Amino acid sequence: MALLVGGAVHASPASALDLNCTTYVHNNDPNTGIAFCDNPTGRTIAFRAVVVCGWAPDVYGQWVTLAPGRVGQSQATCAFYSTGVGAIGVDERYV
């Protein structure tokens, strides 16, 4: 399930299912979206960034597996011809 969060220009909390995530656009590259998450649960969860790109196909970050209490980030970069990141979401799965 992808949960998309608008207003990606500034850091914003993402409504992930169980993870606590913040999404933001890279400071030096407006085509790169980042999801930074921590896992406060007692279960291992995998997640990835889901980046909506303007005038280019959407992209997905690498899957990151977080054990309970751990943190991590996933990022993806839109194509060079994109108008930039429009939104960033988080796709997560129990493992």
Jmol script that loads the backbone (N, CA, C; Angstrom):
load data "model"
ATOM      1  N   MET A   1       0.840  -1.164   0.000  1.00  0.00           N
ATOM      2  CA  MET A   1       0.000   0.000   0.000  1.00  0.00           C
ATOM      3  C   MET A   1       0.891   1.235   0.000  1.00  0.00           C
ATOM      4  N   ALA A   2       0.695   2.133  -0.891  1.00  0.00           N
ATOM      5  CA  ALA A   2       1.473   3.368  -0.949  1.00  0.00           C
ATOM      6  C   ALA A   2       0.649   4.492  -0.341  1.00  0.00           C
ATOM      7  N   LEU A   3       1.235   5.197   0.577  1.00  0.00           N
ATOM      8  CA  LEU A   3       0.583   6.339   1.183  1.00  0.00           C
ATOM      9  C   LEU A   3       1.322   7.582   0.718  1.00  0.00           C
ATOM     10  N   LEU A   4       0.662   8.427  -0.010  1.00  0.00           N
ATOM     11  CA  LEU A   4       1.326   9.576  -0.595  1.00  0.00           C
ATOM     12  C   LEU A   4       1.093  10.815   0.249  1.00  0.00           C
ATOM     13  N   VAL A   5       2.149  11.587   0.401  1.00  0.00           N
ATOM     14  CA  VAL A   5       2.081  12.797   1.201  1.00  0.00           C
ATOM     15  C   VAL A   5       2.481  13.975   0.328  1.00  0.00           C
ATOM     16  N   GLY A   6       1.630  14.969   0.217  1.00  0.00           N
ATOM     17  CA  GLY A   6       1.944  16.141  -0.582  1.00  0.00           C
ATOM     18  C   GLY A   6       2.836  17.109   0.176  1.00  0.00           C
ATOM     19  N   GLY A   7       3.178  18.214  -0.447  1.00  0.00           N
ATOM     20  CA  GLY A   7       4.005  19.226   0.188  1.00  0.00           C
ATOM     21  C   GLY A   7       5.403  18.724   0.489  1.00  0.00           C
ATOM     22  N   ALA A   8       6.009  18.063  -0.471  1.00  0.00           N
ATOM     23  CA  ALA A   8       7.292  17.406  -0.236  1.00  0.00           C
ATOM     24  C   ALA A   8       8.478  18.357  -0.214  1.00  0.00           C
ATOM     25  N   VAL A   9       8.251  19.642  -0.437  1.00  0.00           N
ATOM     26  CA  VAL A   9       9.369  20.575  -0.456  1.00  0.00           C
ATOM     27  C   VAL A   9      10.035  20.662   0.912  1.00  0.00           C
ATOM     28  N   HIS A  10       9.255  20.590   1.971  1.00  0.00           N
ATOM     29  CA  HIS A  10       9.784  20.608   3.331  1.00  0.00           C
ATOM     30  C   HIS A  10       9.554  19.245   3.964  1.00  0.00           C
ATOM     31  N   ALA A  11      10.321  18.945   5.005  1.00  0.00           N
ATOM     32  CA  ALA A  11      10.130  17.677   5.715  1.00  0.00           C
ATOM     33  C   ALA A  11       8.705  17.609   6.236  1.00  0.00           C
ATOM     34  N   SER A  12       8.110  16.446   6.097  1.00  0.00           N
ATOM     35  CA  SER A  12       6.743  16.270   6.587  1.00  0.00           C
ATOM     36  C   SER A  12       6.565  14.832   7.051  1.00  0.00           C
ATOM     37  N   PRO A  13       5.746  14.638   8.090  1.00  0.00           N
ATOM     38  CA  PRO A  13       5.521  13.277   8.541  1.00  0.00           C
ATOM     39  C   PRO A  13       4.683  12.512   7.524  1.00  0.00           C
ATOM     40  N   ALA A  14       5.023  11.259   7.307  1.00  0.00           N
ATOM     41  CA  ALA A  14       4.249  10.401   6.409  1.00  0.00           C
ATOM     42  C   ALA A  14       3.371   9.490   7.258  1.00  0.00           C
ATOM     43  N   SER A  15       2.183   9.219   6.776  1.00  0.00           N
ATOM     44  CA  SER A  15       1.270   8.362   7.513  1.00  0.00           C
ATOM     45  C   SER A  15       1.497   6.911   7.127  1.00  0.00           C
ATOM     46  N   ALA A  16       2.551   6.336   7.626  1.00  0.00           N
ATOM     47  CA  ALA A  16       2.826   4.932   7.380  1.00  0.00           C
ATOM     48  C   ALA A  16       1.938   4.098   8.306  1.00  0.00           C
ATOM     49  N   LEU A  17       1.822   2.823   8.019  1.00  0.00           N
ATOM     50  CA  LEU A  17       0.961   1.968   8.825  1.00  0.00           C
ATOM     51  C   LEU A  17       1.473   1.792  10.250  1.00  0.00           C
ATOM     52  N   ASP A  18       2.714   1.390  10.416  1.00  0.00           N
ATOM     53  CA  ASP A  18       3.270   1.158  11.743  1.00  0.00           C
ATOM     54  C   ASP A  18       4.579   1.894  11.985  1.00  0.00           C
ATOM     55  N   LEU A  19       5.273   2.263  10.934  1.00  0.00           N
ATOM     56  CA  LEU A  19       6.535   2.972  11.075  1.00  0.00           C
ATOM     57  C   LEU A  19       6.288   4.454  11.348  1.00  0.00           C
ATOM     58  N   ASN A  20       7.250   5.105  11.967  1.00  0.00           N
ATOM     59  CA  ASN A  20       7.227   6.562  12.102  1.00  0.00           C
ATOM     60  C   ASN A  20       8.150   7.100  11.020  1.00  0.00           C
ATOM     61  N   CYS A  21       7.587   7.798  10.031  1.00  0.00           N
ATOM     62  CA  CYS A  21       8.369   8.232   8.878  1.00  0.00           C
ATOM     63  C   CYS A  21       8.260   9.733   8.655  1.00  0.00           C
ATOM     64  N   THR A  22       9.357  10.292   8.164  1.00  0.00           N
ATOM     65  CA  THR A  22       9.401  11.668   7.704  1.00  0.00           C
ATOM     66  C   THR A  22       9.884  11.637   6.268  1.00  0.00           C
ATOM     67  N   THR A  23       9.227  12.407   5.405  1.00  0.00           N
ATOM     68  CA  THR A  23       9.629  12.439   3.998  1.00  0.00           C
ATOM     69  C   THR A  23      10.084  13.846   3.645  1.00  0.00           C
ATOM     70  N   TYR A  24      11.041  13.919   2.742  1.00  0.00           N
ATOM     71  CA  TYR A  24      11.528  15.221   2.313  1.00  0.00           C
ATOM     72  C   TYR A  24      12.239  15.115   0.977  1.00  0.00           C
ATOM     73  N   VAL A  25      12.375  16.263   0.318  1.00  0.00           N
ATOM     74  CA  VAL A  25      13.119  16.358  -0.929  1.00  0.00           C
ATOM     75  C   VAL A  25      14.563  16.675  -0.577  1.00  0.00           C
ATOM     76  N   HIS A  26      15.491  16.036  -1.263  1.00  0.00           N
ATOM     77  CA  HIS A  26      16.917  16.258  -1.024  1.00  0.00           C
ATOM     78  C   HIS A  26      17.238  17.749  -1.166  1.00  0.00           C
ATOM     79  N   ASN A  27      18.031  18.271  -0.257  1.00  0.00           N
ATOM     80  CA  ASN A  27      18.356  19.701  -0.224  1.00  0.00           C
ATOM     81  C   ASN A  27      19.045  20.193  -1.505  1.00  0.00           C
ATOM     82  N   ASN A  28      19.889  19.375  -2.113  1.00  0.00           N
ATOM     83  CA  ASN A  28      20.651  19.804  -3.291  1.00  0.00           C
ATOM     84  C   ASN A  28      20.150  19.215  -4.603  1.00  0.00           C
ATOM     85  N   ASP A  29      19.131  18.361  -4.543  1.00  0.00           N
ATOM     86  CA  ASP A  29      18.624  17.721  -5.761  1.00  0.00           C
ATOM     87  C   ASP A  29      17.103  17.643  -5.707  1.00  0.00           C
ATOM     88  N   PRO A  30      16.395  18.561  -6.352  1.00  0.00           N
ATOM     89  CA  PRO A  30      14.935  18.567  -6.292  1.00  0.00           C
ATOM     90  C   PRO A  30      14.275  17.377  -6.989  1.00  0.00           C
ATOM     91  N   ASN A  31      15.065  16.506  -7.622  1.00  0.00           N
ATOM     92  CA  ASN A  31      14.519  15.301  -8.243  1.00  0.00           C
ATOM     93  C   ASN A  31      14.624  14.079  -7.342  1.00  0.00           C
ATOM     94  N   THR A  32      15.170  14.228  -6.128  1.00  0.00           N
ATOM     95  CA  THR A  32      15.347  13.098  -5.209  1.00  0.00           C
ATOM     96  C   THR A  32      14.446  13.239  -3.995  1.00  0.00           C
ATOM     97  N   GLY A  33      13.637  12.205  -3.765  1.00  0.00           N
ATOM     98  CA  GLY A  33      12.769  12.156  -2.594  1.00  0.00           C
ATOM     99  C   GLY A  33      13.277  11.110  -1.611  1.00  0.00           C
ATOM    100  N   ILE A  34      13.160  11.396  -0.322  1.00  0.00           N
ATOM    101  CA  ILE A  34      13.708  10.529   0.719  1.00  0.00           C
ATOM    102  C   ILE A  34      12.640  10.249   1.773  1.00  0.00           C
ATOM    103  N   ALA A  35      12.583   9.003   2.231  1.00  0.00           N
ATOM    104  CA  ALA A  35      11.746   8.615   3.364  1.00  0.00           C
ATOM    105  C   ALA A  35      12.675   8.104   4.464  1.00  0.00           C
ATOM    106  N   PHE A  36      12.601   8.722   5.633  1.00  0.00           N
ATOM    107  CA  PHE A  36      13.405   8.318   6.784  1.00  0.00           C
ATOM    108  C   PHE A  36      12.438   7.779   7.832  1.00  0.00           C
ATOM    109  N   CYS A  37      12.635   6.529   8.249  1.00  0.00           N
ATOM    110  CA  CYS A  37      11.672   5.873   9.134  1.00  0.00           C
ATOM    111  C   CYS A  37      12.345   5.216  10.334  1.00  0.00           C
ATOM    112  N   ASP A  38      11.585   5.130  11.429  1.00  0.00           N
ATOM    113  CA  ASP A  38      12.020   4.319  12.560  1.00  0.00           C
ATOM    114  C   ASP A  38      10.908   3.331  12.901  1.00  0.00           C
ATOM    115  N   ASN A  39      11.310   2.215  13.479  1.00  0.00           N
ATOM    116  CA  ASN A  39      10.387   1.121  13.759  1.00  0.00           C
ATOM    117  C   ASN A  39      10.168   0.992  15.265  1.00  0.00           C
ATOM    118  N   PRO A  40       9.053   1.539  15.773  1.00  0.00           N
ATOM    119  CA  PRO A  40       8.775   1.454  17.201  1.00  0.00           C
ATOM    120  C   PRO A  40       8.039   0.171  17.607  1.00  0.00           C
ATOM    121  N   THR A  41       7.805  -0.721  16.649  1.00  0.00           N
ATOM    122  CA  THR A  41       7.021  -1.928  16.917  1.00  0.00           C
ATOM    123  C   THR A  41       7.913  -3.078  17.383  1.00  0.00           C
ATOM    124  N   GLY A  42       7.311  -4.171  17.672  1.00  0.00           N
ATOM    125  CA  GLY A  42       8.031  -5.385  18.043  1.00  0.00           C
ATOM    126  C   GLY A  42       8.201  -6.342  16.871  1.00  0.00           C
ATOM    127  N   ARG A  43       7.909  -5.894  15.658  1.00  0.00           N
ATOM    128  CA  ARG A  43       8.013  -6.723  14.454  1.00  0.00           C
ATOM    129  C   ARG A  43       8.993  -6.117  13.461  1.00  0.00           C
ATOM    130  N   THR A  44       9.595  -6.972  12.637  1.00  0.00           N
ATOM    131  CA  THR A  44      10.466  -6.508  11.569  1.00  0.00           C
ATOM    132  C   THR A  44       9.603  -6.052  10.398  1.00  0.00           C
ATOM    133  N   ILE A  45       9.914  -4.873   9.850  1.00  0.00           N
ATOM    134  CA  ILE A  45       9.132  -4.282   8.766  1.00  0.00           C
ATOM    135  C   ILE A  45      10.077  -3.807   7.669  1.00  0.00           C
ATOM    136  N   ALA A  46       9.709  -4.053   6.407  1.00  0.00           N
ATOM    137  CA  ALA A  46      10.456  -3.536   5.262  1.00  0.00           C
ATOM    138  C   ALA A  46       9.668  -2.358   4.692  1.00  0.00           C
ATOM    139  N   PHE A  47      10.385  -1.354   4.202  1.00  0.00           N
ATOM    140  CA  PHE A  47       9.717  -0.205   3.600  1.00  0.00           C
ATOM    141  C   PHE A  47      10.555   0.327   2.442  1.00  0.00           C
ATOM    142  N   ARG A  48       9.909   1.151   1.609  1.00  0.00           N
ATOM    143  CA  ARG A  48      10.609   1.846   0.538  1.00  0.00           C
ATOM    144  C   ARG A  48       9.916   3.178   0.285  1.00  0.00           C
ATOM    145  N   ALA A  49      10.667   4.128  -0.269  1.00  0.00           N
ATOM    146  CA  ALA A  49      10.100   5.419  -0.656  1.00  0.00           C
ATOM    147  C   ALA A  49       9.337   5.254  -1.968  1.00  0.00           C
ATOM    148  N   VAL A  50       8.228   5.946  -2.078  1.00  0.00           N
ATOM    149  CA  VAL A  50       7.438   6.001  -3.305  1.00  0.00           C
ATOM    150  C   VAL A  50       7.418   7.474  -3.713  1.00  0.00           C
ATOM    151  N   VAL A  51       8.082   7.795  -4.826  1.00  0.00           N
ATOM    152  CA  VAL A  51       8.254   9.192  -5.228  1.00  0.00           C
ATOM    153  C   VAL A  51       7.436   9.472  -6.488  1.00  0.00           C
ATOM    154  N   VAL A  52       6.551  10.450  -6.392  1.00  0.00           N
ATOM    155  CA  VAL A  52       5.744  10.889  -7.528  1.00  0.00           C
ATOM    156  C   VAL A  52       6.519  11.997  -8.235  1.00  0.00           C
ATOM    157  N   CYS A  53       6.772  11.791  -9.524  1.00  0.00           N
ATOM    158  CA  CYS A  53       7.592  12.717 -10.310  1.00  0.00           C
ATOM    159  C   CYS A  53       6.728  13.493 -11.298  1.00  0.00           C
ATOM    160  N   GLY A  54       7.023  14.774 -11.427  1.00  0.00           N
ATOM    161  CA  GLY A  54       6.307  15.592 -12.405  1.00  0.00           C
ATOM    162  C   GLY A  54       6.852  15.357 -13.807  1.00  0.00           C
ATOM    163  N   TRP A  55       5.985  15.105 -14.757  1.00  0.00           N
ATOM    164  CA  TRP A  55       6.313  14.891 -16.170  1.00  0.00           C
ATOM    165  C   TRP A  55       7.259  13.712 -16.410  1.00  0.00           C
ATOM    166  N   ALA A  56       7.313  12.790 -15.478  1.00  0.00           N
ATOM    167  CA  ALA A  56       8.160  11.600 -15.635  1.00  0.00           C
ATOM    168  C   ALA A  56       7.505  10.467 -14.843  1.00  0.00           C
ATOM    169  N   PRO A  57       7.851   9.216 -15.167  1.00  0.00           N
ATOM    170  CA  PRO A  57       7.288   8.100 -14.415  1.00  0.00           C
ATOM    171  C   PRO A  57       7.669   8.176 -12.927  1.00  0.00           C
ATOM    172  N   ASP A  58       6.763   7.712 -12.087  1.00  0.00           N
ATOM    173  CA  ASP A  58       7.051   7.643 -10.659  1.00  0.00           C
ATOM    174  C   ASP A  58       8.154   6.625 -10.412  1.00  0.00           C
ATOM    175  N   VAL A  59       8.874   6.782  -9.308  1.00  0.00           N
ATOM    176  CA  VAL A  59       9.996   5.901  -8.993  1.00  0.00           C
ATOM    177  C   VAL A  59       9.877   5.384  -7.563  1.00  0.00           C
ATOM    178  N   TYR A  60      10.569   4.282  -7.309  1.00  0.00           N
ATOM    179  CA  TYR A  60      10.530   3.617  -6.005  1.00  0.00           C
ATOM    180  C   TYR A  60      11.944   3.440  -5.481  1.00  0.00           C
ATOM    181  N   GLY A  61      12.125   3.696  -4.191  1.00  0.00           N
ATOM    182  CA  GLY A  61      13.423   3.508  -3.562  1.00  0.00           C
ATOM    183  C   GLY A  61      13.690   2.044  -3.267  1.00  0.00           C
ATOM    184  N   GLN A  62      14.896   1.782  -2.801  1.00  0.00           N
ATOM    185  CA  GLN A  62      15.271   0.425  -2.426  1.00  0.00           C
ATOM    186  C   GLN A  62      14.491   0.007  -1.172  1.00  0.00           C
ATOM    187  N   TRP A  63      14.214  -1.303  -1.061  1.00  0.00           N
ATOM    188  CA  TRP A  63      13.571  -1.834   0.133  1.00  0.00           C
ATOM    189  C   TRP A  63      14.589  -1.812   1.269  1.00  0.00           C
ATOM    190  N   VAL A  64      14.161  -1.339   2.418  1.00  0.00           N
ATOM    191  CA  VAL A  64      14.995  -1.298   3.619  1.00  0.00           C
ATOM    192  C   VAL A  64      14.269  -2.091   4.694  1.00  0.00           C
ATOM    193  N   THR A  65      14.963  -3.018   5.326  1.00  0.00           N
ATOM    194  CA  THR A  65      14.362  -3.836   6.384  1.00  0.00           C
ATOM    195  C   THR A  65      14.795  -3.307   7.740  1.00  0.00           C
ATOM    196  N   LEU A  66      13.797  -2.993   8.574  1.00  0.00           N
ATOM    197  CA  LEU A  66      14.068  -2.459   9.906  1.00  0.00           C
ATOM    198  C   LEU A  66      13.644  -3.444  10.981  1.00  0.00           C
ATOM    199  N   ALA A  67      14.588  -3.850  11.805  1.00  0.00           N
ATOM    200  CA  ALA A  67      14.272  -4.639  12.992  1.00  0.00           C
ATOM    201  C   ALA A  67      13.624  -3.702  14.014  1.00  0.00           C
ATOM    202  N   PRO A  68      12.962  -4.237  15.029  1.00  0.00           N
ATOM    203  CA  PRO A  68      12.361  -3.382  16.056  1.00  0.00           C
ATOM    204  C   PRO A  68      13.394  -2.423  16.657  1.00  0.00           C
ATOM    205  N   GLY A  69      13.015  -1.152  16.775  1.00  0.00           N
ATOM    206  CA  GLY A  69      13.878  -0.144  17.365  1.00  0.00           C
ATOM    207  C   GLY A  69      14.921   0.449  16.441  1.00  0.00           C
ATOM    208  N   ARG A  70      14.969   0.024  15.201  1.00  0.00           N
ATOM    209  CA  ARG A  70      15.992   0.504  14.253  1.00  0.00           C
ATOM    210  C   ARG A  70      15.442   1.630  13.368  1.00  0.00           C
ATOM    211  N   VAL A  71      16.358   2.366  12.714  1.00  0.00           N
ATOM    212  CA  VAL A  71      15.998   3.441  11.787  1.00  0.00           C
ATOM    213  C   VAL A  71      16.670   3.205  10.443  1.00  0.00           C
ATOM    214  N   GLY A  72      16.144   3.817   9.396  1.00  0.00           N
ATOM    215  CA  GLY A  72      16.754   3.696   8.075  1.00  0.00           C
ATOM    216  C   GLY A  72      16.103   4.651   7.098  1.00  0.00           C
ATOM    217  N   GLN A  73      16.686   4.742   5.902  1.00  0.00           N
ATOM    218  CA  GLN A  73      16.110   5.603   4.875  1.00  0.00           C
ATOM    219  C   GLN A  73      16.128   4.916   3.523  1.00  0.00           C
ATOM    220  N   SER A  74      15.176   5.306   2.705  1.00  0.00           N
ATOM    221  CA  SER A  74      15.063   4.844   1.327  1.00  0.00           C
ATOM    222  C   SER A  74      14.884   6.091   0.477  1.00  0.00           C
ATOM    223  N   GLN A  75      15.505   6.104  -0.699  1.00  0.00           N
ATOM    224  CA  GLN A  75      15.361   7.266  -1.571  1.00  0.00           C
ATOM    225  C   GLN A  75      15.289   6.835  -3.021  1.00  0.00           C
ATOM    226  N   ALA A  76      14.720   7.722  -3.827  1.00  0.00           N
ATOM    227  CA  ALA A  76      14.623   7.477  -5.264  1.00  0.00           C
ATOM    228  C   ALA A  76      14.746   8.812  -5.981  1.00  0.00           C
ATOM    229  N   THR A  77      15.269   8.756  -7.213  1.00  0.00           N
ATOM    230  CA  THR A  77      15.489   9.967  -7.988  1.00  0.00           C
ATOM    231  C   THR A  77      14.682   9.922  -9.276  1.00  0.00           C
ATOM    232  N   CYS A  78      13.946  10.992  -9.528  1.00  0.00           N
ATOM    233  CA  CYS A  78      13.155  11.117 -10.752  1.00  0.00           C
ATOM    234  C   CYS A  78      14.090  11.297 -11.951  1.00  0.00           C
ATOM    235  N   ALA A  79      13.588  11.011 -13.132  1.00  0.00           N
ATOM    236  CA  ALA A  79      14.359  11.168 -14.365  1.00  0.00           C
ATOM    237  C   ALA A  79      14.793  12.623 -14.545  1.00  0.00           C
ATOM    238  N   PHE A  80      15.859  12.820 -15.294  1.00  0.00           N
ATOM    239  CA  PHE A  80      16.429  14.156 -15.498  1.00  0.00           C
ATOM    240  C   PHE A  80      15.430  15.131 -16.111  1.00  0.00           C
ATOM    241  N   TYR A  81      14.467  14.628 -16.884  1.00  0.00           N
ATOM    242  CA  TYR A  81      13.493  15.501 -17.534  1.00  0.00           C
ATOM    243  C   TYR A  81      12.263  15.773 -16.670  1.00  0.00           C
ATOM    244  N   SER A  82      12.267  15.275 -15.452  1.00  0.00           N
ATOM    245  CA  SER A  82      11.155  15.505 -14.537  1.00  0.00           C
ATOM    246  C   SER A  82      11.114  16.964 -14.115  1.00  0.00           C
ATOM    247  N   THR A  83       9.935  17.428 -13.733  1.00  0.00           N
ATOM    248  CA  THR A  83       9.805  18.773 -13.174  1.00  0.00           C
ATOM    249  C   THR A  83      10.054  18.769 -11.669  1.00  0.00           C
ATOM    250  N   GLY A  84      10.450  17.622 -11.142  1.00  0.00           N
ATOM    251  CA  GLY A  84      10.774  17.518  -9.717  1.00  0.00           C
ATOM    252  C   GLY A  84       9.816  16.616  -8.958  1.00  0.00           C
ATOM    253  N   VAL A  85      10.108  16.447  -7.696  1.00  0.00           N
ATOM    254  CA  VAL A  85       9.302  15.598  -6.822  1.00  0.00           C
ATOM    255  C   VAL A  85       7.987  16.299  -6.515  1.00  0.00           C
ATOM    256  N   GLY A  86       6.884  15.593  -6.732  1.00  0.00           N
ATOM    257  CA  GLY A  86       5.564  16.138  -6.441  1.00  0.00           C
ATOM    258  C   GLY A  86       5.021  15.659  -5.116  1.00  0.00           C
ATOM    259  N   ALA A  87       5.376  14.440  -4.729  1.00  0.00           N
ATOM    260  CA  ALA A  87       4.924  13.866  -3.460  1.00  0.00           C
ATOM    261  C   ALA A  87       5.820  12.683  -3.128  1.00  0.00           C
ATOM    262  N   ILE A  88       5.872  12.347  -1.848  1.00  0.00           N
ATOM    263  CA  ILE A  88       6.653  11.199  -1.388  1.00  0.00           C
ATOM    264  C   ILE A  88       5.789  10.405  -0.429  1.00  0.00           C
ATOM    265  N   GLY A  89       5.772   9.105  -0.631  1.00  0.00           N
ATOM    266  CA  GLY A  89       5.024   8.231   0.251  1.00  0.00           C
ATOM    267  C   GLY A  89       5.896   7.091   0.730  1.00  0.00           C
ATOM    268  N   VAL A  90       5.284   6.209   1.500  1.00  0.00           N
ATOM    269  CA  VAL A  90       5.995   5.057   2.069  1.00  0.00           C
ATOM    270  C   VAL A  90       5.187   3.801   1.790  1.00  0.00           C
ATOM    271  N   ASP A  91       5.842   2.795   1.257  1.00  0.00           N
ATOM    272  CA  ASP A  91       5.257   1.478   1.027  1.00  0.00           C
ATOM    273  C   ASP A  91       5.910   0.553   2.041  1.00  0.00           C
ATOM    274  N   GLU A  92       5.116  -0.103   2.890  1.00  0.00           N
ATOM    275  CA  GLU A  92       5.712  -0.965   3.902  1.00  0.00           C
ATOM    276  C   GLU A  92       5.071  -2.332   3.951  1.00  0.00           C
ATOM    277  N   ARG A  93       5.865  -3.333   4.358  1.00  0.00           N
ATOM    278  CA  ARG A  93       5.436  -4.729   4.426  1.00  0.00           C
ATOM    279  C   ARG A  93       6.020  -5.381   5.667  1.00  0.00           C
ATOM    280  N   TYR A  94       5.241  -6.239   6.282  1.00  0.00           N
ATOM    281  CA  TYR A  94       5.786  -7.060   7.373  1.00  0.00           C
ATOM    282  C   TYR A  94       6.647  -8.157   6.771  1.00  0.00           C
ATOM    283  N   VAL A  95       7.752  -8.493   7.410  1.00  0.00           N
ATOM    284  CA  VAL A  95       8.610  -9.574   6.947  1.00  0.00           C
ATOM    285  C   VAL A  95       8.708 -10.654   7.989  1.00  0.00           C
TER     286      VAL A  95
END
end "model"
wireframe off; spacefill off
backbone 0.3
color backbone group
